Each structure stands twice: as C-alpha cells, then as structure tokens.
Amino acid sequence: MFECIFSPSHLNRGSLGTLITMNRTQVLQAMALGWRPIDIHHVQGQWPPRINNIPEGIAPAIAVAWAFHKHNGQMETISTPLVDAPLLAPATPLHPKRTSRLLKLLHHCHHSSTAFEAASYAAMCQKLARLWNIAPEALAILHRLKQPPPSIQAQRVLLDGPWGHFDGHMLRHLGARAGVFVTQLHPGGIWSLLGQACALQSVMQQFSFLRHHRWPGAHSLDPAQANSFCAGLCATPPTPAHTSGIQGLPARSPTSAVAAEVLIKMQLLDHHDPPGQILPAWRTLGARWRRMIQTTPPMLVELQA
C-alpha cells in the first residue's frame, strides 16, 4: 500500500484515494523512464513519494534506488527518458562491504544445491537485513540483481550550480581520453558516463580531483572558453589500462548489443550545444592550471588563485 504524507483529516476518502493513485502512477512512470529518486530531487527540488510493490521489468539500478528510498513527498509528472538505465550500476546507501556481503549470500541462496542450504542462506540474509534496518522489499529487489555485473556500465553524475557547464566540459574531455562516452541526459544537469568499469573509475577519480581544485574563474566562462580551458586541463596522456572504452567487448555478446543500443540513444538525446573551435589561449591556460595544481601544495594553489 502506498504511504502518503498527507493526513486524511483534511481530505475525504475519495480525494485521498485519487491522490494515492495519481502519485503511484507518476512514480511508476518515472521508474519506467529510468529515473531514480535522487534524479527527481535534483531536477525538481523535491523528493518523490515512495511506494511498495515495485513491479518486475524495472531496470535493476532503478528498482534498487526506489527500494531504498525513504523520503516521502510530491513530484511533477516526468516524460523525459533517461536512456542509460539498463546499464546503470546499482547502488545502495549501505556500506559497499555490506552490500557485497548481502549480494554474495543472496547469490548462494539462489544457487544452493539443497533446500536446507538455501533456507540457511536466506535466514542469514534476513538476519542481516534486520540488523542493518533493510526493508524486506529492498532485500527482495537485491535478490533480482544478476551476478556478475555487466562489463560495460553506465554511471550518472548530477551537476548544478554556476559551475555546471564547466564541469560538464571536464567530464567530456576526461571521458574522451579514457574511452568513455559522456552525454548530458537532461538539461537539468543529469549526465551519464558509459564505458568499462575500470575506465569509469579512472574518469571519476580525475574528475573529483579537478573539481576539488577547480579554477576560481570557471563560473564566468562562456561555452567556448570553458571547452578550450578544459581541453588543456584534461590533456594528459591516457594510460593503456584505460583506453579500451566501450569497444572492448566481443562482437555479438548480449551486453555489447545492449550497450550499442544505449549508446545510440545517448548520442541522439544529448542535451549539449557544439562548443565550437578550440581557443588556443584558453587551452594553454587550462594546461598551466593543471600543472600548477599537480605540483603545488593545495594551500599555495588557493593563495595563487
């Protein structure tokens, strides 16, 4: 049963039932279009309502995100698809070690040779779920996850604020150097990276570092200046381990077919204007800033900025 934050004291039973049905319909539509609660909050500024009984057929990462969603609120109707959902890596609010432990136990439970063994693993999962305050439905959704995860994955990055367009240029250049495809899925600042897991990790590590040491004037640059600055900022030679990108799968594999379909959709739906020609002066400035933040102590970087 859907849980609503409104009290029935100011709504008659008919209008309350209509509201519950409407909110559930909105949530199910958002799920089908690949939206997580955090994506809705990022774009609309409010948390969506939570529901029980998540249906089959929802992308694993989307189902996991809604299963662990604890807020309760209102949302506007969503009609824009986030096409990376089939390859999005599932994430939970649990510590990674706890998530890994639960997934292993669930995997053993599903592949046990005897009913007694399966029941033992199921009991261990339920005990940990109670200990870590995990709802039964969230545990059931985790049980749907396939092991191991696909070699080609998608990862979302939510960007906002005055540096959003600058950070987007950084992601694109870092992704290009690592063989990762980067696109803006929604003009509200929802970006997605598509590539092999090791390449995604490399890009996100570099992005975190550059974002932490962002050039102070980044917010004032126009698109051409920001793109040129980031071209110099991210122009580091790629390492061999991170250059295989999304072309590293064998042809005709199921995962490569799904990845190809998702890639085409991401290319068609990219919300980004062509940045135009690279401006040499701004590219040089970006390269100089990169050298300075890599060789200068952080405090001195702030003083020089």
C-alpha positions, 0 to 999 in steps of 0.5 A: 500500500502506498504511504502518503504524507498527507493526513486524511483529516483534511481530505475525504476518502475519495480525494485521498484515494485519487491522490494515492493513485495519481502519485503511484502512477507518476512514480511508476512512470518515472521508474519506467523512464529510468529515473531514480529518486535522487534524479527527481530531487535534483531536477525538481527540488523535491523528493518523490513519494515512495511506494511498495510493490515495485513491479518486475521489468524495472531496470535493476539500478532503478528498482534498487534506488526506489527500494531504498528510498525513504523520503516521502513527498510530491513530484511533477509528472516526468516524460523525459527518458533517461536512456542509460538505465539498463546499464546503470550500476546499482547502488545502495546507501549501505556500506559497499562491504555490506552490500557485497556481503548481502549480494554474495549470500543472496547469490548462494541462496539462489544457487544452493544445491539443497533446500536446507542450504538455501533456507540457511542462506536466506535466514542469514540474509534476513538476519542481516537485513534486520540488523542493518534496518533493510526493508524486506522489499529492498532485500527482495529487489537485491535478490533480482540483481544478476551476478556478475555485473555487466562489463560495460556500465553506465554511471550518472553524475548530477551537476548544478550550480554556476559551475555546471557547464564547466564541469560538464566540459571536464567530464567530456574531455576526461571521458574522451581520453579514457574511452568513455562516452559522456552525454548530458541526459537532461538539461537539468544537469543529469549526465551519464558516463558509459564505458568499462568499469575500470575506465569509469573509475579512472574518469571519476577519480580525475574528475573529483580531483579537478573539481576539488581544485577547480579554477576560481574563474570557471563560473564566468566562462562562456561555452567556448572558453570553458571547452578550450580551458578544459581541453588543456586541463584534461590533456594528459596522456591516457594510460593503456589500462584505460583506453579500451572504452566501450569497444572492448567487448566481443562482437555479438555478446548480449551486453555489447548489443545492449550497450550499442543500443544505449549508446545510440540513444545517448548520442541522439538525446544529448542535451549539449550545444557544439562548443565550437573551435578550440581557443588556443589561449584558453587551452594553454591556460587550462594546461598551466592550471593543471600543472600548477595544481599537480605540483603545488601544495593545495594551500599555495594553489588557493593563495595563487588563485 
